[in-house]
C-alpha cells in the first residue's frame, strides 16, 4: 500500500475533516471519549482525506467505505450514528449461529416462526428443513421466518439474542443491540454503519457465511419437492466482484445495505444506512470510489479486530504466559496498526484539533446557559 509521507500527513491533518461535527454535547463527547476505530469517526459529518478524489453523492444518513483487507476506513459519514438496522441485522444472526448449529440438523419450525410478519421464505411447521436450508433462506431472501426458526433451533429467542449481543461485543460492535433475530423494528434495537462493516468483515472471513451471501439461486424444500429462491442482493452477478452480504428495509428504518466486492486481490466494504430511495446505484459508486482510492489516501480510521477471548495462564512452576495483544482504535495504535505511521499522525493531530473545538463549544454553551 502507498503510504502518505509523515510531513504531508501532518500538513493535511488540520483540514482532514470535510464537515465539522455538529456543535453540542454529542460533538464534545465524541472527542472526550474517542469512538472505536479512531477519533475522526466520532462526528456526524463526512470525513475523508482532502487529497482524495471527490466522493460520490449519497442520500444515506450514514455510510462507511473501508478496505476489507487492511481494515482501513477510507471515508465515512456519521459512522457511529445509531439507526434501526432492518434486515442487515441478519448478518449478525448468521455470524452468531453458523458456528453454533449443526448445518445438517433437521428443524421443525413452530407456528409462530411460520407466521412471522414481513419478508419470508414460506416455512411450514414440518420437519423438512436443515439448518443449512434455513441459513440460506436467511441470507438470500431475508426470511424473517427462517430467522425465528434458527433461533428456536439454537435454544430459543432469549438465548439467541443473548448470543447475538455477546458476539457484537466480541467484535467491538458497541453500537449494536439486537432485540430480534430478523431485524424487524423493535424499541432499543440499533446498529451503525461502522458496526455493520465490522460484522460483514468478520462474516466474510467465514467460508460458510461467504457461501450463503454469495449464492444467487438455490433450491428450497417444500412439503412436496422443492422450489427456487433467488438472492435479493441486486448487485450479485451485476457488479464486478460482488461477494454479497445483506440489504434491508422497513418503513421506520428505511433502506440499508452492507456488502463487499473483491477485485484484483483486494476487498472493499460499503455500508449505507437510512436511505429513503434506491441505494443500489450509490453503493456501486461508493465501491468504485473505494477501489480507486485504496492505498492512495490517508485513512480516517480503522475497522478494529475482535476482543481476544483467551485469558493469560501461569503454568505450574513456570513464568506467566504473556497476555494476547488487544486490538486498539487507530488513534491509539502503534506502528503495527493497519492505519500505519502516517495514518496515526493524521488521526492524532486531527483529534487534538477536535479537542480544542469541543472545548470551545463547551465554553460557548456555558455562556448561553
N, C-alpha and C positions, 0 to 999 in steps of 0.2 A: 504494500500500500504506500502511495506517495504521502510523505509526511510534510506538514507545513513547518517551515523554519521557525524556531522558537521566537526570534525577534519579530518576525512577521505576525506570529500568533499574538504576541503581546501588543503589538500595534493595533491589531484588529479587535482585541478583546473589548475595548470600551464601546464599540459600535456593533457588537455581535448580536444584540437583541434588536430585532427589527421593530417590534411593538412592545412598548414598556408595559409591564403588568399593571392591571387596574389598581389605582390607589385605594388604600383602605386596609383594614386589619388582615384580610386574606393575603394581600401582597406582602405585607410586613412579615406575617407568619411564615410565608414561603421562604424567606431569606433567613429568619431566625432559626427555622428547622428545615434545613435543605432536604428536599424530597429525594426519594430513592432514584438513582440514575444521574444525579447532578443538580447543582443549584439552578442552572438555567431552565430546568424543566418545571420550576415552581410557579411560573406565571401563566396568564391566560391568553397571552398574545402569541404571535408566530416568532419562533426562534430559529435562526439559520445563519450560517456563515455568510457575511455580506459579499464575499468574493464568489459565492456560488451562483450558478445560472438561476434565472428567475424561476420561482416556484409556480407550478400550475395553480389555477384558481380552483377552489373547492368551497361548496356551501356547507360543509360539515362544521359542527361546533367544535370538534376536536379531531386531530389527526396525528399520526406518527409515521415517519418514514425511517426505516432502520436497516442497517446491514446485518443480515441474519447470520453471517459467518463470524464477524468480529464483535457484534453486539453494539456497534456504534450507532447512536441516534443521529441521523443526518439532518433532520428537520422535524419540527413539531409545532402543534398549536394546542394549547390547554391540555397537555398530555396527561396530567393527573386530575383533570376535571372528572367528577363522578357523575355518571349517567346510567340510565337503565340500559342494560346490555342487550335485551331481547335474546334472540336465539344464538348470538355469538357466545353466550354463556355455555352452550353445549360443548364448546371446545374444552372447557374446564371439566365438564361432566365426563367426556370421553377420556381425557388425560388422566382423570382420577380413577376411573373404573377399569380401563384396559388392563392394568397390572393386577387388579384385584379379582377379576372374574375369569373363570374357565370359558374360553370362547366356544367350546363345544357343548357346554351345558344347555340342556333344553329348558325353556321357560314357558310357563303358562301365565299370561298377563291377567291381572284382575279386571273386573268390570269397570272399576274406577280408572284404570290405566287405559282401557279401550275407549272410554267415553270422555277423555280429557279434551278440552277446547283447543281451537287453533289448528295449526298445520299437523297433519297426522299421516302415518303410513297405512293406516287401516287395519289395526290389530283386532283379532277376535280372541275371546277367552278360551283358547285351546293350546295344548302343549305341542305346538308345531314350530316354534321359533328357537333358534340357538342365540346365545349371546352375540355371536358373530353377526347374525342377521340383524339383531336389534341395534348394534353399534353402527352397522352400515346404514340402516334407516335413520338413525340419529343424525349422522353427519352428511348424508346425501340429500335427504328430503326433509330434514329438520323435523322429524317425527316427535311431537310432544308426547304422544302415546308411548313411543319407544323409550323416551327418557324416563317416564314413570315406571315402565316395565323393568328397565335396567336397575332403577333404584330399588324396586321390590326384590330383584334377584340379588342385590347387594345387602339385603337385610332390612330394607325399609327406607322411607323418605328421611326420617330423622338421622339415621346413621349415614346415609349417603350425603346429606347436606353437611353433616359434621366432617365427613371425609373430604368433601369438596373445599370447604373453608380451610381445613388443615393443609390441603395441597396448595391453595392460594397463598397461605402464609409461608409455606416451604419455598415457593417460587419468589417470595417477596412481592407478591401482587397485593399490596396492602390497601388498595382502593376497592378491592373486590369483596363483595359479600353476597353469597349465594343463599337465596331464600326458596328457590325452586330448582329442580334439576334440568328444566327445559327452557328457562329464560322468560317464561310468562311473567308479566309485570306483577310485582308484589312490593308493598312498602318496605323500605330498608334494603332492597336489593340494589346492587350497584357494581360498576366496574369502570375502567378508564381506558383510554386509547393506549396508554403505556402498558397497563396490566394485560390487555388483550394481546399486545405484541409479545410480552413475556410468555404468556400461555401458549401462543402459537409457536414461538421458537422452541419451547420445551416439547410441544407435541410433535413437531417435525423431526425431532431427534429420535422419535419412537417409530420403528418401521410399520407397526400395525396402524398407528394413527395416520401416517402418511398414506397407507393403502386406502383407508376409509375416506379421507378427504379428497383423494385424487381419483377415485373411481367415478367414471362418467355414467355408466349404465350397469345395472345388475338385476338378477332375478331375486324375487322375494316370495317367501312361502305364502300360500293361500290354503284354505280348507280343502280345495281340490286343485292340485297342481301349484302353479306359481304365476306371478305377473311381474312386469318390469318396472323398475323405479329408475329415475334419472336425477342426476345431481343438480341442485338448484343454483350452483355457482355458474353464472353465465360466462365467466372468463375461461373455464376449463375447455381446452381444445380450441379456444379462440385467441387468447393472449399467449404469445410465445413463452414457453417455460412455466406456465401457471401450474403450481402444485396444489392449489386449493386451500382451504381451511373452512371458514364459515361466514355466512351472511345472516342478517336478522332484521326483523321489522315488527313493531307493534304500533298502535295508534299513539301511545304515550312515549315510547322510546324513539319512534321514527326509525329511519334506516341506519343500519350499522354493518360494518364488514371488517374482517381481519383475514388477511391472506398473504401468500408469498409466491414468488416466482423465482426460478433459477435459470441463469444463462451463463454460459462460458465458465462454469465452476463457481459462480457467485450467486448468493441468495439475497433478495430484497423483500422485506416485510412491510406491508402497509396496513394501517388501521384507520378507519373513519368512524365517527360516532355522531349520532343525532343529525342525520341528513334528511332534509324534507323531500327531496326528489329522487331521481335515479342517480345513484353514485357510481355506477359501473364505468362510464367514460372518465370520470375524475380519478378513480382508482387506477385505471390504465395510465393516465397522465402522470400520476404520482409514482407509479412503478417505473415508467420511462425515466422520470427525473432521478429516481434513486439509482438506477443502473448507470446513468450518465454522470452522476455526482460521486458515487462511492470511490474512495481513495483519492479524491480530488478536493475535498472540502474538510475544514476543521469540524469535527463532530460537536454537537451541543450537549451530549450526554451519552449514556450507555445503558443497554439492557443488562441488568445485573444477573449474576448466576444465582442458583438456589442456595438456601441456607444449608450448610453442611449438617448432616444428621449424626455423624459419628462422634462419640464422646471420647476424650482422651482417657487412656487407662494406664495404670502403673503395673507393669509385670512384677511378679514376686521377686524380690532381690535385685531388681534392675532399675534403671533410670526411667523417669516418666516418659510416656510416648508423647511426642510433640502434638499439640492441638492442630487440627486442619486449618488451613487459611480460610478466612471469612471473606466472601465477596463484598466489596465496598463500592459505594457510588463513585462515579467518575471524579467528582471533586475531591474525594478523599483517597483515591487510589494512587499507588506509586507507579514507577515506570512499567510494571508488568500489566497495568490496566490496558484493555483494548483501545482506550482513547489515546494512549501514547503521551509522550512528554509535552508535545505542542498542545494537544487537546486539553491536558491538565492545566497548562498555563492559561489557556483561554478561559476555561471554567473558573479557575481561581481568581483571575483578575476581574472577570465579569461579576463573580459573586461578591467581591469587595465593593464594586460599584453598586451592586444591588443592595448591599447592606447600608451603604450611605444613603441610597434612595429611600429605603424603608425607614431609616431613622428620621430623615427629613419629613416623610409622610406622617410619622407618629407625632413629631413636634407640631406640625400644622394642625393635625386632628385635635391635639390637646388644646391649642389656642381656640379652635372652633367650638369645643365643648365647654 
